[in-house]
Amino acid sequence: MDISNNSNIRGAFASGLQGVQRGSEQVTQASSDIANLNSESAQGNSAGVNLTDSVVDLKTGALGVEASAKVLDVANDTLGTLLDTFA
């Protein structure tokens, strides 16, 4: 078996990393929205920010990071198995 064409493993790592980054950005944005909610409400500029939506976005982002981290873990295990088997 030729393992020199490792584009699938690279793709798994890239996908996992991208998912972690996107989830992290979503968590950061939702956290910022929640933190600023009271100050914006006091000033009257809530601009459509909703606490419920922000909490859901926070949880969704966190779950996305967790799932993507599992993708990275499986890709890492797979690469380790390939190296153990063929190296």
PDB file of N, CA, C and O in Angstrom:
ATOM      1  N   MET A   1       0.841  -1.180   0.000  1.00  0.00           N
ATOM      2  CA  MET A   1       0.000   0.000   0.000  1.00  0.00           C
ATOM      3  C   MET A   1       0.886   1.244   0.000  1.00  0.00           C
ATOM      4  O   MET A   1       1.819   1.347   0.797  1.00  0.00           O
ATOM      5  N   ASP A   2       0.603   2.161  -0.868  1.00  0.00           N
ATOM      6  CA  ASP A   2       1.366   3.396  -0.988  1.00  0.00           C
ATOM      7  C   ASP A   2       0.731   4.464  -0.102  1.00  0.00           C
ATOM      8  O   ASP A   2      -0.406   4.873  -0.336  1.00  0.00           O
ATOM      9  N   ILE A   3       1.459   4.910   0.906  1.00  0.00           N
ATOM     10  CA  ILE A   3       0.910   5.944   1.786  1.00  0.00           C
ATOM     11  C   ILE A   3       1.462   7.324   1.451  1.00  0.00           C
ATOM     12  O   ILE A   3       1.236   8.283   2.189  1.00  0.00           O
ATOM     13  N   SER A   4       2.187   7.424   0.333  1.00  0.00           N
ATOM     14  CA  SER A   4       2.753   8.723  -0.032  1.00  0.00           C
ATOM     15  C   SER A   4       1.671   9.711  -0.452  1.00  0.00           C
ATOM     16  O   SER A   4       1.865  10.920  -0.328  1.00  0.00           O
ATOM     17  N   ASN A   5       0.534   9.220  -0.947  1.00  0.00           N
ATOM     18  CA  ASN A   5      -0.571  10.107  -1.305  1.00  0.00           C
ATOM     19  C   ASN A   5      -1.482  10.229  -0.087  1.00  0.00           C
ATOM     20  O   ASN A   5      -2.450   9.485   0.064  1.00  0.00           O
ATOM     21  N   ASN A   6      -1.153  11.173   0.766  1.00  0.00           N
ATOM     22  CA  ASN A   6      -1.870  11.306   2.034  1.00  0.00           C
ATOM     23  C   ASN A   6      -2.839  12.478   2.024  1.00  0.00           C
ATOM     24  O   ASN A   6      -3.052  13.119   3.053  1.00  0.00           O
ATOM     25  N   SER A   7      -3.421  12.758   0.877  1.00  0.00           N
ATOM     26  CA  SER A   7      -4.321  13.910   0.779  1.00  0.00           C
ATOM     27  C   SER A   7      -5.569  13.735   1.644  1.00  0.00           C
ATOM     28  O   SER A   7      -6.123  14.720   2.132  1.00  0.00           O
ATOM     29  N   ASN A   8      -6.015  12.497   1.839  1.00  0.00           N
ATOM     30  CA  ASN A   8      -7.191  12.290   2.690  1.00  0.00           C
ATOM     31  C   ASN A   8      -6.901  12.638   4.145  1.00  0.00           C
ATOM     32  O   ASN A   8      -7.734  13.237   4.825  1.00  0.00           O
ATOM     33  N   ILE A   9      -5.728  12.263   4.615  1.00  0.00           N
ATOM     34  CA  ILE A   9      -5.341  12.597   5.988  1.00  0.00           C
ATOM     35  C   ILE A   9      -5.168  14.106   6.119  1.00  0.00           C
ATOM     36  O   ILE A   9      -5.634  14.711   7.084  1.00  0.00           O
ATOM     37  N   ARG A  10      -4.487  14.713   5.131  1.00  0.00           N
ATOM     38  CA  ARG A  10      -4.327  16.176   5.154  1.00  0.00           C
ATOM     39  C   ARG A  10      -5.685  16.856   5.150  1.00  0.00           C
ATOM     40  O   ARG A  10      -5.899  17.836   5.863  1.00  0.00           O
ATOM     41  N   GLY A  11      -6.608  16.328   4.337  1.00  0.00           N
ATOM     42  CA  GLY A  11      -7.954  16.893   4.271  1.00  0.00           C
ATOM     43  C   GLY A  11      -8.682  16.787   5.600  1.00  0.00           C
ATOM     44  O   GLY A  11      -9.397  17.707   5.997  1.00  0.00           O
ATOM     45  N   ALA A  12      -8.502  15.672   6.285  1.00  0.00           N
ATOM     46  CA  ALA A  12      -9.139  15.495   7.595  1.00  0.00           C
ATOM     47  C   ALA A  12      -8.577  16.490   8.603  1.00  0.00           C
ATOM     48  O   ALA A  12      -9.323  17.095   9.373  1.00  0.00           O
ATOM     49  N   PHE A  13      -7.247  16.656   8.592  1.00  0.00           N
ATOM     50  CA  PHE A  13      -6.639  17.637   9.494  1.00  0.00           C
ATOM     51  C   PHE A  13      -7.109  19.052   9.162  1.00  0.00           C
ATOM     52  O   PHE A  13      -7.428  19.831  10.060  1.00  0.00           O
ATOM     53  N   ALA A  14      -7.152  19.382   7.875  1.00  0.00           N
ATOM     54  CA  ALA A  14      -7.584  20.725   7.459  1.00  0.00           C
ATOM     55  C   ALA A  14      -9.039  20.972   7.842  1.00  0.00           C
ATOM     56  O   ALA A  14      -9.387  22.051   8.322  1.00  0.00           O
ATOM     57  N   SER A  15      -9.879  19.977   7.629  1.00  0.00           N
ATOM     58  CA  SER A  15     -11.294  20.107   7.966  1.00  0.00           C
ATOM     59  C   SER A  15     -11.489  20.274   9.470  1.00  0.00           C
ATOM     60  O   SER A  15     -12.270  21.114   9.915  1.00  0.00           O
ATOM     61  N   GLY A  16     -10.776  19.472  10.241  1.00  0.00           N
ATOM     62  CA  GLY A  16     -10.872  19.574  11.694  1.00  0.00           C
ATOM     63  C   GLY A  16     -10.393  20.921  12.206  1.00  0.00           C
ATOM     64  O   GLY A  16     -11.022  21.526  13.075  1.00  0.00           O
ATOM     65  N   LEU A  17      -9.276  21.387  11.663  1.00  0.00           N
ATOM     66  CA  LEU A  17      -8.740  22.680  12.079  1.00  0.00           C
ATOM     67  C   LEU A  17      -9.684  23.816  11.707  1.00  0.00           C
ATOM     68  O   LEU A  17      -9.914  24.728  12.501  1.00  0.00           O
ATOM     69  N   GLN A  18     -10.223  23.754  10.504  1.00  0.00           N
ATOM     70  CA  GLN A  18     -11.163  24.785  10.064  1.00  0.00           C
ATOM     71  C   GLN A  18     -12.410  24.795  10.957  1.00  0.00           C
ATOM     72  O   GLN A  18     -12.919  25.861  11.305  1.00  0.00           O
ATOM     73  N   GLY A  19     -12.891  23.619  11.322  1.00  0.00           N
ATOM     74  CA  GLY A  19     -14.049  23.531  12.205  1.00  0.00           C
ATOM     75  C   GLY A  19     -13.779  24.113  13.579  1.00  0.00           C
ATOM     76  O   GLY A  19     -14.630  24.794  14.151  1.00  0.00           O
ATOM     77  N   VAL A  20     -12.585  23.844  14.112  1.00  0.00           N
ATOM     78  CA  VAL A  20     -12.215  24.409  15.412  1.00  0.00           C
ATOM     79  C   VAL A  20     -12.152  25.930  15.321  1.00  0.00           C
ATOM     80  O   VAL A  20     -12.622  26.630  16.218  1.00  0.00           O
ATOM     81  N   GLN A  21     -11.570  26.440  14.238  1.00  0.00           N
ATOM     82  CA  GLN A  21     -11.467  27.894  14.076  1.00  0.00           C
ATOM     83  C   GLN A  21     -12.843  28.541  13.949  1.00  0.00           C
ATOM     84  O   GLN A  21     -13.115  29.558  14.587  1.00  0.00           O
ATOM     85  N   ARG A  22     -13.703  27.956  13.133  1.00  0.00           N
ATOM     86  CA  ARG A  22     -15.051  28.521  12.968  1.00  0.00           C
ATOM     87  C   ARG A  22     -15.848  28.468  14.261  1.00  0.00           C
ATOM     88  O   ARG A  22     -16.524  29.433  14.620  1.00  0.00           O
ATOM     89  N   GLY A  23     -15.769  27.340  14.959  1.00  0.00           N
ATOM     90  CA  GLY A  23     -16.474  27.214  16.229  1.00  0.00           C
ATOM     91  C   GLY A  23     -15.955  28.202  17.260  1.00  0.00           C
ATOM     92  O   GLY A  23     -16.727  28.782  18.023  1.00  0.00           O
ATOM     93  N   SER A  24     -14.649  28.389  17.277  1.00  0.00           N
ATOM     94  CA  SER A  24     -14.042  29.342  18.197  1.00  0.00           C
ATOM     95  C   SER A  24     -14.492  30.768  17.894  1.00  0.00           C
ATOM     96  O   SER A  24     -14.773  31.547  18.805  1.00  0.00           O
ATOM     97  N   GLU A  25     -14.556  31.099  16.614  1.00  0.00           N
ATOM     98  CA  GLU A  25     -15.048  32.427  16.222  1.00  0.00           C
ATOM     99  C   GLU A  25     -16.506  32.618  16.646  1.00  0.00           C
ATOM    100  O   GLU A  25     -16.892  33.693  17.104  1.00  0.00           O
ATOM    101  N   GLN A  26     -17.311  31.562  16.487  1.00  0.00           N
ATOM    102  CA  GLN A  26     -18.722  31.641  16.871  1.00  0.00           C
ATOM    103  C   GLN A  26     -18.859  31.822  18.383  1.00  0.00           C
ATOM    104  O   GLN A  26     -19.687  32.608  18.844  1.00  0.00           O
ATOM    105  N   VAL A  27     -18.053  31.097  19.148  1.00  0.00           N
ATOM    106  CA  VAL A  27     -18.074  31.234  20.605  1.00  0.00           C
ATOM    107  C   VAL A  27     -17.643  32.640  21.009  1.00  0.00           C
ATOM    108  O   VAL A  27     -18.250  33.252  21.888  1.00  0.00           O
ATOM    109  N   THR A  28     -16.601  33.147  20.370  1.00  0.00           N
ATOM    110  CA  THR A  28     -16.117  34.493  20.680  1.00  0.00           C
ATOM    111  C   THR A  28     -17.183  35.544  20.399  1.00  0.00           C
ATOM    112  O   THR A  28     -17.408  36.442  21.211  1.00  0.00           O
ATOM    113  N   GLN A  29     -17.841  35.428  19.244  1.00  0.00           N
ATOM    114  CA  GLN A  29     -18.872  36.404  18.881  1.00  0.00           C
ATOM    115  C   GLN A  29     -20.063  36.324  19.834  1.00  0.00           C
ATOM    116  O   GLN A  29     -20.569  37.350  20.289  1.00  0.00           O
ATOM    117  N   ALA A  30     -20.506  35.109  20.131  1.00  0.00           N
ATOM    118  CA  ALA A  30     -21.648  34.945  21.032  1.00  0.00           C
ATOM    119  C   ALA A  30     -21.315  35.455  22.430  1.00  0.00           C
ATOM    120  O   ALA A  30     -22.146  36.093  23.076  1.00  0.00           O
ATOM    121  N   SER A  31     -20.106  35.176  22.893  1.00  0.00           N
ATOM    122  CA  SER A  31     -19.683  35.654  24.214  1.00  0.00           C
ATOM    123  C   SER A  31     -19.658  37.172  24.261  1.00  0.00           C
ATOM    124  O   SER A  31     -20.092  37.785  25.235  1.00  0.00           O
ATOM    125  N   SER A  32     -19.146  37.762  23.204  1.00  0.00           N
ATOM    126  CA  SER A  32     -19.109  39.222  23.119  1.00  0.00           C
ATOM    127  C   SER A  32     -20.517  39.808  23.111  1.00  0.00           C
ATOM    128  O   SER A  32     -20.789  40.802  23.784  1.00  0.00           O
ATOM    129  N   ASP A  33     -21.408  39.183  22.346  1.00  0.00           N
ATOM    130  CA  ASP A  33     -22.798  39.652  22.295  1.00  0.00           C
ATOM    131  C   ASP A  33     -23.450  39.588  23.670  1.00  0.00           C
ATOM    132  O   ASP A  33     -24.151  40.514  24.078  1.00  0.00           O
ATOM    133  N   ILE A  34     -23.213  38.486  24.384  1.00  0.00           N
ATOM    134  CA  ILE A  34     -23.799  38.322  25.713  1.00  0.00           C
ATOM    135  C   ILE A  34     -23.204  39.342  26.684  1.00  0.00           C
ATOM    136  O   ILE A  34     -23.928  39.953  27.470  1.00  0.00           O
ATOM    137  N   ALA A  35     -21.894  39.521  26.625  1.00  0.00           N
ATOM    138  CA  ALA A  35     -21.232  40.457  27.535  1.00  0.00           C
ATOM    139  C   ALA A  35     -21.689  41.891  27.309  1.00  0.00           C
ATOM    140  O   ALA A  35     -21.795  42.672  28.255  1.00  0.00           O
ATOM    141  N   ASN A  36     -21.956  42.233  26.062  1.00  0.00           N
ATOM    142  CA  ASN A  36     -22.340  43.606  25.739  1.00  0.00           C
ATOM    143  C   ASN A  36     -23.843  43.841  25.784  1.00  0.00           C
ATOM    144  O   ASN A  36     -24.298  44.971  25.603  1.00  0.00           O
ATOM    145  N   LEU A  37     -24.608  42.801  26.022  1.00  0.00           N
ATOM    146  CA  LEU A  37     -26.062  42.917  25.977  1.00  0.00           C
ATOM    147  C   LEU A  37     -26.598  43.946  26.971  1.00  0.00           C
ATOM    148  O   LEU A  37     -27.428  44.779  26.610  1.00  0.00           O
ATOM    149  N   ASN A  38     -26.134  43.895  28.207  1.00  0.00           N
ATOM    150  CA  ASN A  38     -26.629  44.834  29.223  1.00  0.00           C
ATOM    151  C   ASN A  38     -26.227  46.266  28.917  1.00  0.00           C
ATOM    152  O   ASN A  38     -27.043  47.177  29.060  1.00  0.00           O
ATOM    153  N   SER A  39     -24.998  46.482  28.503  1.00  0.00           N
ATOM    154  CA  SER A  39     -24.566  47.854  28.228  1.00  0.00           C
ATOM    155  C   SER A  39     -25.286  48.421  27.012  1.00  0.00           C
ATOM    156  O   SER A  39     -25.621  49.605  26.990  1.00  0.00           O
ATOM    157  N   GLU A  40     -25.530  47.584  25.993  1.00  0.00           N
ATOM    158  CA  GLU A  40     -26.244  48.046  24.805  1.00  0.00           C
ATOM    159  C   GLU A  40     -27.714  48.311  25.120  1.00  0.00           C
ATOM    160  O   GLU A  40     -28.297  49.265  24.604  1.00  0.00           O
ATOM    161  N   SER A  41     -28.312  47.476  25.961  1.00  0.00           N
ATOM    162  CA  SER A  41     -29.716  47.671  26.327  1.00  0.00           C
ATOM    163  C   SER A  41     -29.887  48.962  27.110  1.00  0.00           C
ATOM    164  O   SER A  41     -30.865  49.686  26.923  1.00  0.00           O
ATOM    165  N   ALA A  42     -28.931  49.248  27.988  1.00  0.00           N
ATOM    166  CA  ALA A  42     -29.006  50.473  28.784  1.00  0.00           C
ATOM    167  C   ALA A  42     -28.906  51.708  27.894  1.00  0.00           C
ATOM    168  O   ALA A  42     -29.506  52.743  28.182  1.00  0.00           O
ATOM    169  N   GLN A  43     -28.137  51.585  26.804  1.00  0.00           N
ATOM    170  CA  GLN A  43     -27.976  52.710  25.890  1.00  0.00           C
ATOM    171  C   GLN A  43     -29.038  52.721  24.803  1.00  0.00           C
ATOM    172  O   GLN A  43     -29.162  53.690  24.054  1.00  0.00           O
ATOM    173  N   GLY A  44     -29.796  51.648  24.722  1.00  0.00           N
ATOM    174  CA  GLY A  44     -30.853  51.563  23.718  1.00  0.00           C
ATOM    175  C   GLY A  44     -30.377  51.142  22.341  1.00  0.00           C
ATOM    176  O   GLY A  44     -31.092  51.355  21.363  1.00  0.00           O
ATOM    177  N   ASN A  45     -29.180  50.545  22.228  1.00  0.00           N
ATOM    178  CA  ASN A  45     -28.673  50.089  20.924  1.00  0.00           C
ATOM    179  C   ASN A  45     -28.545  48.579  20.856  1.00  0.00           C
ATOM    180  O   ASN A  45     -27.521  48.098  20.370  1.00  0.00           O
ATOM    181  N   SER A  46     -29.475  47.832  21.292  1.00  0.00           N
ATOM    182  CA  SER A  46     -29.309  46.378  21.301  1.00  0.00           C
ATOM    183  C   SER A  46     -29.178  45.798  19.903  1.00  0.00           C
ATOM    184  O   SER A  46     -28.707  44.669  19.764  1.00  0.00           O
ATOM    185  N   ALA A  47     -29.569  46.515  18.871  1.00  0.00           N
ATOM    186  CA  ALA A  47     -29.355  46.149  17.460  1.00  0.00           C
ATOM    187  C   ALA A  47     -29.733  44.707  17.157  1.00  0.00           C
ATOM    188  O   ALA A  47     -29.044  44.025  16.398  1.00  0.00           O
ATOM    189  N   GLY A  48     -30.811  44.252  17.741  1.00  0.00           N
ATOM    190  CA  GLY A  48     -31.300  42.920  17.413  1.00  0.00           C
ATOM    191  C   GLY A  48     -30.589  41.788  18.130  1.00  0.00           C
ATOM    192  O   GLY A  48     -30.848  40.625  17.822  1.00  0.00           O
ATOM    193  N   VAL A  49     -29.701  42.078  19.074  1.00  0.00           N
ATOM    194  CA  VAL A  49     -29.015  41.027  19.819  1.00  0.00           C
ATOM    195  C   VAL A  49     -29.996  40.453  20.830  1.00  0.00           C
ATOM    196  O   VAL A  49     -30.607  41.179  21.614  1.00  0.00           O
ATOM    197  N   ASN A  50     -30.130  39.140  20.792  1.00  0.00           N
ATOM    198  CA  ASN A  50     -31.090  38.441  21.637  1.00  0.00           C
ATOM    199  C   ASN A  50     -30.320  37.480  22.530  1.00  0.00           C
ATOM    200  O   ASN A  50     -29.488  36.716  22.041  1.00  0.00           O
ATOM    201  N   LEU A  51     -30.581  37.506  23.821  1.00  0.00           N
ATOM    202  CA  LEU A  51     -29.867  36.645  24.757  1.00  0.00           C
ATOM    203  C   LEU A  51     -30.045  35.172  24.410  1.00  0.00           C
ATOM    204  O   LEU A  51     -29.077  34.412  24.417  1.00  0.00           O
ATOM    205  N   THR A  52     -31.260  34.768  24.112  1.00  0.00           N
ATOM    206  CA  THR A  52     -31.523  33.361  23.787  1.00  0.00           C
ATOM    207  C   THR A  52     -30.733  32.926  22.563  1.00  0.00           C
ATOM    208  O   THR A  52     -30.100  31.871  22.573  1.00  0.00           O
ATOM    209  N   ASP A  53     -30.767  33.733  21.512  1.00  0.00           N
ATOM    210  CA  ASP A  53     -30.017  33.395  20.298  1.00  0.00           C
ATOM    211  C   ASP A  53     -28.516  33.335  20.570  1.00  0.00           C
ATOM    212  O   ASP A  53     -27.821  32.461  20.051  1.00  0.00           O
ATOM    213  N   SER A  54     -28.028  34.256  21.375  1.00  0.00           N
ATOM    214  CA  SER A  54     -26.597  34.281  21.682  1.00  0.00           C
ATOM    215  C   SER A  54     -26.172  33.061  22.487  1.00  0.00           C
ATOM    216  O   SER A  54     -25.094  32.513  22.259  1.00  0.00           O
ATOM    217  N   VAL A  55     -27.013  32.631  23.428  1.00  0.00           N
ATOM    218  CA  VAL A  55     -26.694  31.435  24.215  1.00  0.00           C
ATOM    219  C   VAL A  55     -26.709  30.194  23.321  1.00  0.00           C
ATOM    220  O   VAL A  55     -25.851  29.321  23.454  1.00  0.00           O
ATOM    221  N   VAL A  56     -27.680  30.116  22.416  1.00  0.00           N
ATOM    222  CA  VAL A  56     -27.729  28.993  21.474  1.00  0.00           C
ATOM    223  C   VAL A  56     -26.489  29.009  20.583  1.00  0.00           C
ATOM    224  O   VAL A  56     -25.887  27.961  20.348  1.00  0.00           O
ATOM    225  N   ASP A  57     -26.102  30.181  20.086  1.00  0.00           N
ATOM    226  CA  ASP A  57     -24.893  30.293  19.266  1.00  0.00           C
ATOM    227  C   ASP A  57     -23.653  29.881  20.050  1.00  0.00           C
ATOM    228  O   ASP A  57     -22.758  29.232  19.507  1.00  0.00           O
ATOM    229  N   LEU A  58     -23.601  30.256  21.321  1.00  0.00           N
ATOM    230  CA  LEU A  58     -22.477  29.888  22.176  1.00  0.00           C
ATOM    231  C   LEU A  58     -22.367  28.371  22.298  1.00  0.00           C
ATOM    232  O   LEU A  58     -21.284  27.805  22.149  1.00  0.00           O
ATOM    233  N   LYS A  59     -23.490  27.721  22.568  1.00  0.00           N
ATOM    234  CA  LYS A  59     -23.489  26.261  22.716  1.00  0.00           C
ATOM    235  C   LYS A  59     -23.190  25.573  21.385  1.00  0.00           C
ATOM    236  O   LYS A  59     -22.452  24.588  21.349  1.00  0.00           O
ATOM    237  N   THR A  60     -23.757  26.085  20.294  1.00  0.00           N
ATOM    238  CA  THR A  60     -23.510  25.512  18.971  1.00  0.00           C
ATOM    239  C   THR A  60     -22.032  25.608  18.612  1.00  0.00           C
ATOM    240  O   THR A  60     -21.447  24.653  18.101  1.00  0.00           O
ATOM    241  N   GLY A  61     -21.438  26.751  18.877  1.00  0.00           N
ATOM    242  CA  GLY A  61     -20.010  26.920  18.606  1.00  0.00           C
ATOM    243  C   GLY A  61     -19.163  25.970  19.428  1.00  0.00           C
ATOM    244  O   GLY A  61     -18.208  25.380  18.922  1.00  0.00           O
ATOM    245  N   ALA A  62     -19.514  25.821  20.701  1.00  0.00           N
ATOM    246  CA  ALA A  62     -18.769  24.915  21.575  1.00  0.00           C
ATOM    247  C   ALA A  62     -18.881  23.469  21.097  1.00  0.00           C
ATOM    248  O   ALA A  62     -17.895  22.732  21.105  1.00  0.00           O
ATOM    249  N   LEU A  63     -20.076  23.065  20.684  1.00  0.00           N
ATOM    250  CA  LEU A  63     -20.257  21.702  20.165  1.00  0.00           C
ATOM    251  C   LEU A  63     -19.496  21.510  18.855  1.00  0.00           C
ATOM    252  O   LEU A  63     -18.960  20.433  18.595  1.00  0.00           O
ATOM    253  N   GLY A  64     -19.453  22.558  18.034  1.00  0.00           N
ATOM    254  CA  GLY A  64     -18.690  22.490  16.787  1.00  0.00           C
ATOM    255  C   GLY A  64     -17.206  22.304  17.043  1.00  0.00           C
ATOM    256  O   GLY A  64     -16.544  21.528  16.355  1.00  0.00           O
ATOM    257  N   VAL A  65     -16.686  23.016  18.031  1.00  0.00           N
ATOM    258  CA  VAL A  65     -15.272  22.864  18.398  1.00  0.00           C
ATOM    259  C   VAL A  65     -15.015  21.447  18.899  1.00  0.00           C
ATOM    260  O   VAL A  65     -14.018  20.822  18.537  1.00  0.00           O
ATOM    261  N   GLU A  66     -15.917  20.951  19.730  1.00  0.00           N
ATOM    262  CA  GLU A  66     -15.759  19.596  20.275  1.00  0.00           C
ATOM    263  C   GLU A  66     -15.772  18.544  19.165  1.00  0.00           C
ATOM    264  O   GLU A  66     -14.939  17.638  19.156  1.00  0.00           O
ATOM    265  N   ALA A  67     -16.706  18.664  18.241  1.00  0.00           N
ATOM    266  CA  ALA A  67     -16.794  17.702  17.136  1.00  0.00           C
ATOM    267  C   ALA A  67     -15.557  17.782  16.246  1.00  0.00           C
ATOM    268  O   ALA A  67     -15.027  16.754  15.824  1.00  0.00           O
ATOM    269  N   SER A  68     -15.106  18.979  15.964  1.00  0.00           N
ATOM    270  CA  SER A  68     -13.924  19.145  15.114  1.00  0.00           C
ATOM    271  C   SER A  68     -12.668  18.630  15.806  1.00  0.00           C
ATOM    272  O   SER A  68     -11.773  18.092  15.154  1.00  0.00           O
ATOM    273  N   ALA A  69     -12.602  18.794  17.118  1.00  0.00           N
ATOM    274  CA  ALA A  69     -11.470  18.247  17.865  1.00  0.00           C
ATOM    275  C   ALA A  69     -11.457  16.722  17.777  1.00  0.00           C
ATOM    276  O   ALA A  69     -10.391  16.109  17.728  1.00  0.00           O
ATOM    277  N   LYS A  70     -12.638  16.116  17.758  1.00  0.00           N
ATOM    278  CA  LYS A  70     -12.710  14.660  17.598  1.00  0.00           C
ATOM    279  C   LYS A  70     -12.233  14.247  16.210  1.00  0.00           C
ATOM    280  O   LYS A  70     -11.574  13.217  16.062  1.00  0.00           O
ATOM    281  N   VAL A  71     -12.561  15.044  15.190  1.00  0.00           N
ATOM    282  CA  VAL A  71     -12.065  14.769  13.835  1.00  0.00           C
ATOM    283  C   VAL A  71     -10.540  14.802  13.837  1.00  0.00           C
ATOM    284  O   VAL A  71      -9.895  13.920  13.270  1.00  0.00           O
ATOM    285  N   LEU A  72      -9.966  15.820  14.474  1.00  0.00           N
ATOM    286  CA  LEU A  72      -8.506  15.918  14.555  1.00  0.00           C
ATOM    287  C   LEU A  72      -7.911  14.730  15.306  1.00  0.00           C
ATOM    288  O   LEU A  72      -6.866  14.209  14.917  1.00  0.00           O
ATOM    289  N   ASP A  73      -8.566  14.306  16.369  1.00  0.00           N
ATOM    290  CA  ASP A  73      -8.082  13.174  17.150  1.00  0.00           C
ATOM    291  C   ASP A  73      -8.083  11.890  16.326  1.00  0.00           C
ATOM    292  O   ASP A  73      -7.123  11.120  16.367  1.00  0.00           O
ATOM    293  N   VAL A  74      -9.157  11.662  15.581  1.00  0.00           N
ATOM    294  CA  VAL A  74      -9.240  10.460  14.742  1.00  0.00           C
ATOM    295  C   VAL A  74      -8.207  10.518  13.620  1.00  0.00           C
ATOM    296  O   VAL A  74      -7.571   9.510  13.314  1.00  0.00           O
ATOM    297  N   ALA A  75      -8.035  11.681  13.008  1.00  0.00           N
ATOM    298  CA  ALA A  75      -7.028  11.821  11.948  1.00  0.00           C
ATOM    299  C   ALA A  75      -5.634  11.558  12.511  1.00  0.00           C
ATOM    300  O   ALA A  75      -4.811  10.910  11.865  1.00  0.00           O
ATOM    301  N   ASN A  76      -5.373  12.057  13.702  1.00  0.00           N
ATOM    302  CA  ASN A  76      -4.082  11.832  14.341  1.00  0.00           C
ATOM    303  C   ASN A  76      -3.869  10.349  14.639  1.00  0.00           C
ATOM    304  O   ASN A  76      -2.790   9.813  14.389  1.00  0.00           O
ATOM    305  N   ASP A  77      -4.891   9.690  15.170  1.00  0.00           N
ATOM    306  CA  ASP A  77      -4.795   8.254  15.442  1.00  0.00           C
ATOM    307  C   ASP A  77      -4.575   7.462  14.160  1.00  0.00           C
ATOM    308  O   ASP A  77      -3.779   6.523  14.133  1.00  0.00           O
ATOM    309  N   THR A  78      -5.280   7.842  13.101  1.00  0.00           N
ATOM    310  CA  THR A  78      -5.139   7.154  11.817  1.00  0.00           C
ATOM    311  C   THR A  78      -3.727   7.315  11.272  1.00  0.00           C
ATOM    312  O   THR A  78      -3.126   6.351  10.799  1.00  0.00           O
ATOM    313  N   LEU A  79      -3.204   8.523  11.338  1.00  0.00           N
ATOM    314  CA  LEU A  79      -1.842   8.765  10.869  1.00  0.00           C
ATOM    315  C   LEU A  79      -0.845   7.963  11.695  1.00  0.00           C
ATOM    316  O   LEU A  79       0.098   7.388  11.150  1.00  0.00           O
ATOM    317  N   GLY A  80      -1.049   7.923  12.996  1.00  0.00           N
ATOM    318  CA  GLY A  80      -0.174   7.134  13.855  1.00  0.00           C
ATOM    319  C   GLY A  80      -0.213   5.657  13.508  1.00  0.00           C
ATOM    320  O   GLY A  80       0.824   4.994  13.487  1.00  0.00           O
ATOM    321  N   THR A  81      -1.400   5.139  13.235  1.00  0.00           N
ATOM    322  CA  THR A  81      -1.540   3.733  12.846  1.00  0.00           C
ATOM    323  C   THR A  81      -0.834   3.463  11.526  1.00  0.00           C
ATOM    324  O   THR A  81      -0.151   2.450  11.378  1.00  0.00           O
ATOM    325  N   LEU A  82      -0.998   4.366  10.570  1.00  0.00           N
ATOM    326  CA  LEU A  82      -0.320   4.206   9.277  1.00  0.00           C
ATOM    327  C   LEU A  82       1.195   4.217   9.442  1.00  0.00           C
ATOM    328  O   LEU A  82       1.895   3.412   8.828  1.00  0.00           O
ATOM    329  N   LEU A  83       1.694   5.116  10.259  1.00  0.00           N
ATOM    330  CA  LEU A  83       3.142   5.171  10.487  1.00  0.00           C
ATOM    331  C   LEU A  83       3.635   3.909  11.181  1.00  0.00           C
ATOM    332  O   LEU A  83       4.683   3.370  10.823  1.00  0.00           O
ATOM    333  N   ASP A  84       2.888   3.439  12.168  1.00  0.00           N
ATOM    334  CA  ASP A  84       3.276   2.213  12.862  1.00  0.00           C
ATOM    335  C   ASP A  84       3.265   1.018  11.924  1.00  0.00           C
ATOM    336  O   ASP A  84       4.107   0.127  12.038  1.00  0.00           O
ATOM    337  N   THR A  85       2.316   0.996  11.001  1.00  0.00           N
ATOM    338  CA  THR A  85       2.155  -0.145  10.109  1.00  0.00           C
ATOM    339  C   THR A  85       3.173  -0.149   8.978  1.00  0.00           C
ATOM    340  O   THR A  85       3.728  -1.195   8.641  1.00  0.00           O
ATOM    341  N   PHE A  86       3.420   1.014   8.393  1.00  0.00           N
ATOM    342  CA  PHE A  86       4.215   1.058   7.166  1.00  0.00           C
ATOM    343  C   PHE A  86       5.599   1.672   7.331  1.00  0.00           C
ATOM    344  O   PHE A  86       6.382   1.652   6.381  1.00  0.00           O
ATOM    345  N   ALA A  87       5.924   2.204   8.470  1.00  0.00           N
ATOM    346  CA  ALA A  87       7.245   2.837   8.618  1.00  0.00           C
ATOM    347  C   ALA A  87       8.215   1.915   9.323  1.00  0.00           C
ATOM    348  O   ALA A  87       9.372   2.280   9.533  1.00  0.00           O
TER     349      ALA A  87
END
